[in-house]
Amino acid sequence: MIDLPSIAPYLQALLGSNYRLDHDYIKIDNAAHANKLYLHGGGQGAGGATDLVGPTDGGQCYYRYNNGKFYNGLVAVGFELDTVPPGAGGFACVPGSHKVNFELPSDWKVSETQDELPECVARVEAEAGDAIIFTEACAHGTVPWEGDGERRTIFYKYCPHAVAWSPCYYNADHYGDLSERQRALLMPPSASRKIWEKVQTEQSELEQLRKGRGEAASIDE
Ligand SMILES: O=C(O)CCC(=O)C(=O)O
């Protein structure tokens, strides 16, 4: 799931070839969890000082297009496990907001019910099995759930290799049978993979040295 051939070309176009999986989670929307819509993210600091993802100066939620290439601080892939019919709820965003240079008006950001959604919000219907790919720089959120069943969504969030959102990193050794590409996607952040490999070698040399010292100390005792 983290490196599907049908998804990878989009991630490569939006993030360049050197990207990593930063974090993942599952979200369930149903009658018991029909949360209000809180539009968050937004390009060039549009989320503003009270943004849900933290006060944004445009730094972490950036979107840029230069010399024929896209640059994004975080790109999400949401796999819908259930069909989200029109009017039920689900993903929504403000198209084009990844390019705006000022904060969304605060009275647009929160909608307690679907009736309150501002006109600029586009809802996205989905069939079970669809993936919704979006840049976190686009103001987005979850429409309050008013459907019959429930919506279960798996999110994978990717960023450029030098960027980190989550304070926790994956350890590829904890997952069996990974391809080289999958292992590379799970690497902790660093400006280049070579730096990470060098640090790993130094760490294991250090551990060996420590072990050696420990053994020498217990012989002395
Ligand atoms: O429910 C959704 O698809 C929106 C999720 C969301 O806001 C996010 O992942 O930041």
The ligand as an SDF file (V2000), in Angstrom:
LIG
                    3D

 10  9  0  0  0  0  0  0  0  0999 V2000
  -11.4380   13.3930    6.1380 O   0  0  0  0  0  0  0  0  0  0  0  0
  -10.6170   13.7290    5.2940 C   0  0  0  0  0  0  0  0  0  0  0  0
  -10.4620   13.1460    4.2300 O   0  0  0  0  0  0  0  0  0  0  0  0
   -9.7240   14.9210    5.5950 C   0  0  0  0  0  0  0  0  0  0  0  0
   -8.5480   14.5020    6.3960 C   0  0  0  0  0  0  0  0  0  0  0  0
   -7.7220   15.6560    6.8410 C   0  0  0  0  0  0  0  0  0  0  0  0
   -8.1860   16.7250    7.0740 O   0  0  0  0  0  0  0  0  0  0  0  0
   -6.2860   15.4620    6.9770 C   0  0  0  0  0  0  0  0  0  0  0  0
   -5.8100   14.3390    6.8040 O   0  0  0  0  0  0  0  0  0  0  0  0
   -5.5580   16.4440    7.2720 O   0  0  0  0  0  0  0  0  0  0  0  0
  1  2  2  0
  2  3  1  0
  2  4  1  0
  4  5  1  0
  5  6  1  0
  6  7  2  0
  6  8  1  0
  8  9  2  0
  8 10  1  0
M  END
$$$$
